[in-house]
Amino acid sequence: MKKDAEYFVDSKDRDVIFSAQSKLWGLHGRLRSWRAVARKIGVNVSYISDLVLKSIAPSNKDVRKKIFLPRCLPSELRFKQPAPRLGQNGWEGAYFKKVKR
């Protein structure tokens, strides 16, 4: 559920979102309106206003790239656990999963 006035940004995403907001404010300074910024970038104005005013990143990865965000935010990254080597705990499950026996 979204809060009305305040959106809590993950600490990992704070720097990335701040950087994108700064770039959008720079464009806004040159073009003088958010609609002109949206037209220049090629996205809907609502994506820009949500990012600048509420710090909400769009879920569409192509739109994220256009508004100076990475396709995958740092809080969304999932790191794979290294596969256990033979003889370590849990190696049987990993081996038989690959062999399907």
N, C-alpha and C positions, 0 to 999 in steps of 0.2 A: 504494500500500500504506500502511495506517495504522500509525503507531507506537503502541506499547501505552500508555506512561505520559505521553507528551508529544506534544501536537499543535501544529504550527507554524501560527500564524495569520498571514496576509498583513498587512504593515504598514498597508495601506490599510483593512483591516477591523478592526484592533485597537480603534479608538475606538468604532466602532459596536457591536461585540460587548460591549465593556466597559460601555457605556451600557445595553444590554439586560440584561446580567447584574445591574447595579445595581438596575434596576427590578424584576427578578424577586426579588432578595434583599429588597427593600423589601416586596413582597407576602408573601414567606415570613415576614418578621418579624411581619406583621399576622395572617396565617392559620395560622402555626405548623407547616405541613407542605407538602411539595412536591405531594402528591396534592390537597390543598385548592386550591393555586395552579393546578394543571392543570385541576381541575374548574371553577374560577372563570373561567379564560381559555377553556376549551373545547378543549383539546388533550391529547394523550397525555403521560404523565409522562416517557416516555423522551426526548421532544424537549427538555423543560426540563432534565432531568439532563444530557443531552449538551451543551447550551449552557452551563450553569452550571459543570459539573465539567470538561468536556473542550474547551470553546470550539468545538464543532462546530455549524455552522448547518444546519438541515434544508434539503433541496432543494425541498420543496413551498413555493411562494410564498405560499399562503394561511396556512399554519402560521407562516411567517416573520413575516407581518404581525401575527398574533395574539400572538406572543411578543416584540413590540417591536423587530423587525428590519425593515429596508427589504425590499421585494420583490426588489430586485436589489442585492447587495452591491457596494461600490466596486471590488473587485478583478474583478468580473464585467462591468463596464461596457466596452463596445467603442465607440470613437468612429469615426465615418465620416470618411474622407478627403474633403476638398472636391473636387468635380469640376473637372477642368482646363478652363480657358477656351480658346476657339479660338486657335490659334497657339502655345500652350504645349506642352511635351513630353507626349505621351500623349493628346492630345485626340482623335486619330483613333479609338483604341480605345473611348473612352467614347461618342463620337458614333455609331459604327457598331454598338455594342452596343445603343443605344437604338433605332436605325433598323432593326436586324436585317438588314443587307445583307452 
